[in-house]
């Protein structure tokens, strides 16, 4: 596992969405903050082979008004028992995805990626 010099502190990186797709680039940080929009939101990762062994968190805060929804997680984000994540869609809700990069043999081919994830929602 590599240690990134910028990971010596606990500041999560804010993810800016592009057309409601929130891509967390694991080569830039291990912890991420994203704001789910009043739309269908997609959560994605950018993974490289040097990210294998990295663990971190994605903190999701839903916007304060409007209808928030989520697309299914990408197939490379593996959940316990292969279950579908039932995202909390309440306004202002805070949730977290914890992840561990198990495999990435080709950064250009997401079918070679295995990222173990666990979702916990609706912190109050």
C-alpha positions in Angstrom: 0.0 0.0 0.0 1.3 3.5 -0.8 1.1 6.5 1.4 0.2 9.7 -0.3 2.0 12.8 1.2 -1.3 14.7 1.2 -2.9 12.0 3.3 -1.0 13.0 6.4 -4.1 14.9 7.6 -7.8 14.1 7.9 -9.2 16.6 5.5 -11.7 14.9 3.1 -11.6 16.2 -0.5 -14.8 17.8 -1.9 -16.0 16.1 -5.1 -17.5 18.4 -7.7 -20.2 16.6 -9.8 -20.4 16.6 -13.5 -24.0 16.2 -14.7 -24.8 14.6 -11.3 -22.0 12.0 -11.6 -19.7 12.3 -8.5 -16.3 10.7 -9.3 -13.9 10.1 -6.4 -10.3 9.9 -7.8 -8.6 7.6 -5.3 -5.2 8.8 -6.5 -5.8 12.2 -5.0 -7.2 11.4 -1.5 -8.7 8.6 0.5 -11.7 10.4 2.0 -14.3 12.4 0.0 -17.3 14.7 0.6 -20.1 14.9 -1.9 -23.4 16.7 -2.0 -26.1 14.7 -3.7 -28.2 16.9 -5.9 -32.0 17.1 -6.4 -31.7 14.7 -9.3 -30.5 11.1 -10.0 -27.0 11.0 -8.6 -24.3 8.5 -9.7 -21.3 7.7 -7.5 -18.2 6.5 -9.3 -14.5 5.9 -8.6 -11.3 6.4 -10.5 -9.0 3.5 -9.5 -5.4 2.7 -10.4 -3.3 -0.4 -9.6 -1.3 1.6 -7.0 -4.6 2.2 -5.1 -4.8 -1.5 -4.1 -4.9 -1.7 -0.3 -6.3 1.8 0.1 -9.3 2.3 2.4 -11.3 5.4 3.0 -14.8 6.9 3.2 -17.2 8.8 1.0 -19.5 11.1 3.0 -22.7 11.9 1.2 -24.9 14.9 2.3 -28.2 15.3 0.5 -29.3 18.8 -0.6 -31.8 20.6 1.6 -34.7 20.7 -0.9 -35.9 18.8 -4.0 -36.1 15.1 -4.8 -32.8 13.3 -4.4 -32.3 9.8 -5.9 -29.3 7.6 -6.7 -28.4 5.3 -9.6 -27.1 1.8 -8.6 -23.5 1.6 -7.7 -21.1 0.5 -10.5 -20.5 -3.2 -10.7 -16.9 -2.9 -9.5 -18.2 -1.6 -6.1 -19.0 -4.8 -4.3 -21.5 -4.9 -1.4 -22.0 -7.5 1.2 -23.9 -10.5 -0.4 -24.1 -8.5 -3.6 -27.0 -6.5 -2.2 -28.4 -3.3 -3.7 -27.8 -0.2 -1.6 -31.0 1.5 -0.5 -29.8 5.0 -0.4 -31.4 7.5 2.1 -33.0 10.2 0.0 -34.3 12.5 2.7 -33.2 16.2 2.4 -30.1 17.1 4.5 -29.5 13.4 5.3 -25.9 12.4 5.9 -24.6 8.9 4.9 -21.3 7.2 4.4 -19.8 4.6 2.1 -16.6 3.0 3.5 -14.4 1.3 0.9 -11.4 -0.9 0.5 -9.6 -1.4 -2.9 -9.1 -5.1 -3.2 -8.0 -5.4 -6.9 -7.1 -3.3 -9.9 -5.0 -4.9 -12.6 -5.8 -2.4 -15.4 -6.8 1.1 -14.6 -8.4 1.5 -18.1 -10.6 -1.6 -17.6 -13.1 -1.3 -14.7 -14.0 -5.0 -15.0 -10.6 -5.7 -13.4 -11.5 -3.5 -10.3 -12.8 -4.9 -7.1 -13.7 -2.3 -4.4 -15.4 -3.6 -1.3 -18.0 -1.1 0.0 -20.3 -0.8 2.9 -23.1 1.8 3.1 -24.6 3.3 6.3 -27.2 5.9 6.0 -29.2 8.6 7.7 -26.9 9.8 10.5 -28.7 12.2 12.8 
